[in-house]
Structure formats: structure tokens, C-alpha cells
């Protein structure tokens, strides 16, 4: 997609809006100009008609006579192109003087009437007023009609419109200039923000703290959130690569050594023993890689927003039944205690993986003949999951180290439990990270006075 200029876009929309409003204003100005010009013209027409009416008198025979004051007509000729027409009529339509074919408006006595029309091919505006003159014995009614061509009126309206259009054009140009300057100044914080990000090194993912206006804060917040997610992804990648290198080095070295022994062995018994050790080391590497992939899945998870309702009891029962054959190989008594159902907020796949690692860790380190119990206890405000064994347990220092989350840290996962030959303690590390993802934490403690270890997690009940 081609980039566009915010400045030009704002200016274009402003100009379009201003031109639309200006067009409406010009239409209204044109109408107002016509009304103003007509009002002025009407007043002049009435003034001229009154001036003529004052010169209407009664002659010696009792008839009417009029002395046209031509100065009253000259006041109408505002331009050289204007034409003036008039007529004076006596009683009962008796024509006295002027233009006999000029249209007369019928109006009541003492009133003034206006009309638009044509005289020949010339558009005119006429005014007719009626008056009475007294003969001493009676009053004689007469009418004065005076008309003017509309050229002057149209020119006045056009002049007002042109001046208004020019003022509006200057206003639009002025506003466009101000908007251009204002947008340029307003966009400077974005430019500074871009410069601040561009100056950073590729590995600098600290939050942006540039001085930005309130309207840009959501953008800065989105950038910082993206940087935080990118930092989390990079930390997860570093954790995976670091842990993979740290945890896989030993079993792979064992495999390499045993293969060398097989190559140099002098008898089938020695070759078989070296082959068994190599296979065991490969199995250890496979388990370590499985744990690391689970940790990578946890790091890539979206968090609490993906949690759903999961029946912890059903998951624990199914997992316990699945792990019974493995426990029997070690002569371990594996059992379950709990209610019929208990829903918690979790991810079903990760919850099963968490429980699998806790049970596997207990089976691995409790020793032959031990008792391992998976327990679910429903409390009013939480649901407690416990995996208890009566094995040798861990020291206080080991328990404190085991429950430390490695999220956001490049520290390698610890080697817990003896020589680490079976599982290397990664099960607890995986359980710690998954429980943190569920918004809770793994706790390790000794089961009262007798030896052993209790791993417990208090889950949040699922809110419907």
C-alpha cells in the first residue's frame, strides 16, 4: 500500500468542507444581495413616485395637470444603461402623461404596489401609488406609476456576490495556510517519536518515553506493548536455546562416548552395555527436549485470556490412571483422592502436562516402594491440587530454587534431584512456568513430620 500524506489529506478535506460551506454561503449571499438591491430600488422608486405625486394639481377647469420634476427621474438612472419609465393616470383610468403602455398595478387608495415585468424586451421593476387631490368640493384620485430597468439592481447584487466570493477565497487560502502550518507543527511529536525509535539499536526494546501529546499516547502505548511482546518472545527464544544447550549437552556427550566405546569394544557384552547406556542417554535427551518444547509452548501462550473451564478432577483421574503402569515398574503405590468434580480456569492441554510432570517427578525421585498420592481439595475460594510422596524429598534450598520462575530470564534450568539421571528436575520447572501462566504458583513443602515432598497449586475456580 502506497503511503499517503496526512497533511495533504487534512488540507484536502478542509478545503472541500470549506468550499461546500462557501458555496452555501454564496447562494445565501446572492439571495440576500438580490433582496438588498430590490429594497434599495423600491425605496428609490417610491421616492420618485412621491416626488411626481406632489406635482399633480387641479387646473382651472377642474381637471388634473402634472409638472414632471425630471430631477426625480434622474435619481433612478444609477448607471448609463438604466432606463426609466413613468405614467400618471387620472380618475377612471384617464391617462395624463408618460408611457401609456406601461403596466399599472391596481392598489387601494393611499397604498403602494410593486411588480416585476417587462417593458418591451427590458426587464423592469415598477411601483404604483395612489393619491387624492382636493378641488375644494371633492377629491380626485390619481395614480403614479414609475418603473426602472433591473440592470442596476442586478449589477449591485453581482457586485456584492463577487466581493463576497473574493473574501471567501482569501479566507480559504488563509485557513489552508494556517492548517498547513498547524499540521506541520502538530506532527513534529510524531517525527520526534520516529527519530527516537530510529536511533535505537536493534536490541534496545525498552519502553519509549518520548515527549508526546495526549492524542499520541495510544500509539506510544501500542508501540511499548509491541516491544514488550517482542522482548518476551526474544526471552523465550533465548531461554529455549540456552536451556537446550545446557540440558542436552550431557546426554549427547554420553551418547558420543558410548558410541566410541562400542566402536572400540572387544566383545559383544561390552558393546551391548555401551549400547544400553547410549539408548538411555538418548531417552533422557528425548525427555529433556519434550520438557523444553512444553516450556516454549508456555512462553508463546497468550496468557489468562485463553483460559477456559476445565474439570480438574477428571483430568487428575485420567492422568493418574495413565501413570499407574509407570509407577508399578518402580513398585510405587500411585492413587487419587478428591471429589467428583471441580472446575478451574486453565488450559486443558497445559493442565494435563503440568500434572504429568508433577506425578512423573514424584515417581522418579520418591524411590522404589514409595507411595504417591494425587489429591484434589475443593475450597470456597480456590481448588487445591496436591501431589504428595513419602520419598527423601528436597532440602529447603532445593525447594526454594525449584519454584523460581525462569520467565523473562536467560538463566538455565536447574539440575535437581541426585545425579539427574532421570528427568533432571525439569518436570518441576515446567510445572512452575505453567502454574504462573494460570495466574497461580507452585508451592513445595514437607508433609508434616515424616519425609517426603508435597507439591501444591491453588487454582482459581472458573467464573461462569
Buried (B, 14 or more C-beta within 10 A) or exposed (E): EEEEEEBEEBBEEBBEEBEEEBEEBBEEBBEBBBEBBBEBBBEBBBBBBBBBBBBBEBEEEEBBBBEBEEEBBEEBBBEEEBBBBBBBBBEEEEEBBBBEEBBBBEBEEEEBBBBEEEBEEBBBBBBBBBBEBEEEEEEBBBBBBBBBBBBBBBBBBBEBBEEBBEEBEEEBEEBBEEBBEEBEEBBEBBEBBEEBEEEEEEEEBEEBEBEBEEEBEEBBEEBBEEBEEEBBEEBBEEBBEBBBEBBBEBBBEBBEBBEEBBEEBEEEEEBEBBBEBBEBBBEBBEBBBBBBEBBBBBBEBEEEEEBEEBBBBBBBBBBBEEBEEBBEEBEBBBEBEBEEEBBBBBBBEBBBBBBBBBBBBBBBBBBEEBBBBBBBBBEEEBBBBBBBBBBBBBEEEBBEBBBEBBBEEEEBBBBBBEEBEBBBBBBBBBBBBBBBBBEBEBBBBBBEEEEBBBBBBBBBBBEE
